[in-house]
Amino acid sequence: MRSIRYAGTVLAILFLFNMSAAAAEKKEFTAKTDPDGVQRVEILAGSYFFDPNYIIVKVNVPVELKIRKEPGVIPHDIVLKAWN
C-alpha cells in the first residue's frame, strides 16, 4: 500500500512539474529604437513569470526597462549582466 501511495505522489509531482514547464514558454521581444535613440521595453512580473521572458536589444544603443509587478505576495528580482 505504501508503494502505491509513493507512486501516486511521484506521478502528481511529475504532472505539476510538466504543467509548470509548459507554462514557461519562451516569450521573445525584440526592442525597436525610438526616434530619440532609446530602445524601450515593458516587462510584467507575475507569480513565477516575466513577460516577456527573453529580450533582444541592439549593442551600444541605450535601453530603458519599465517593469510592472502584478499584485501578489511573490517577490521578484531583476538581474542584469553586462557583457564586456
C-alpha positions in Angstrom: 0.0 0.0 0.0 2.9 2.3 0.8 4.4 1.9 -2.7 1.1 2.7 -4.3 0.9 5.9 -2.3 4.5 6.7 -3.2 3.9 6.1 -6.9 0.8 8.4 -6.8 2.9 11.1 -5.1 5.6 10.8 -7.7 3.1 11.0 -10.5 1.5 14.0 -9.0 4.8 15.8 -8.7 5.8 14.9 -12.3 2.4 16.2 -13.5 2.8 19.5 -11.7 6.4 19.8 -13.0 5.3 19.1 -16.5 2.5 21.7 -16.3 4.9 24.4 -15.0 7.4 23.6 -17.7 4.7 24.0 -20.4 3.6 27.3 -18.9 7.2 28.6 -19.0 7.2 29.0 -22.8 9.7 31.4 -24.4 8.1 34.9 -24.9 10.6 36.7 -27.0 10.6 40.5 -27.6 12.9 42.4 -29.9 13.2 46.1 -28.9 12.8 48.8 -31.5 14.8 52.0 -31.4 12.6 55.1 -30.8 13.2 58.4 -32.7 15.2 59.6 -29.6 17.6 56.7 -30.0 16.4 54.7 -26.9 15.2 51.1 -27.0 12.2 50.8 -24.6 10.9 47.5 -23.2 8.0 47.0 -20.8 8.1 43.9 -18.6 5.3 42.4 -16.5 6.5 40.4 -13.4 3.9 38.0 -12.2 3.7 34.9 -10.0 6.6 32.9 -11.2 6.9 34.6 -14.6 8.2 37.6 -16.5 6.5 38.7 -19.7 8.4 38.9 -22.0 11.0 36.5 -20.6 13.5 36.8 -23.4 14.5 40.3 -24.7 16.7 41.2 -27.6 18.3 44.6 -27.8 21.0 46.2 -30.1 24.5 46.6 -28.8 25.7 50.1 -27.9 22.2 51.5 -28.0 20.6 52.8 -24.8 17.9 50.6 -23.3 15.1 51.7 -20.9 13.3 49.0 -19.0 9.9 49.6 -17.4 9.0 46.8 -15.0 5.5 46.4 -13.5 4.6 43.8 -10.9 1.3 42.0 -10.7 -0.4 42.3 -7.2 0.6 39.4 -5.0 3.0 38.1 -2.4 5.7 36.5 -4.5 8.8 38.7 -4.5 10.7 39.3 -7.8 14.3 40.1 -8.6 15.7 41.5 -11.8 19.3 40.7 -12.6 21.2 42.4 -15.5 24.5 41.1 -16.6 26.8 43.4 -18.5 28.9 41.6 -21.1 32.3 43.2 -21.7 
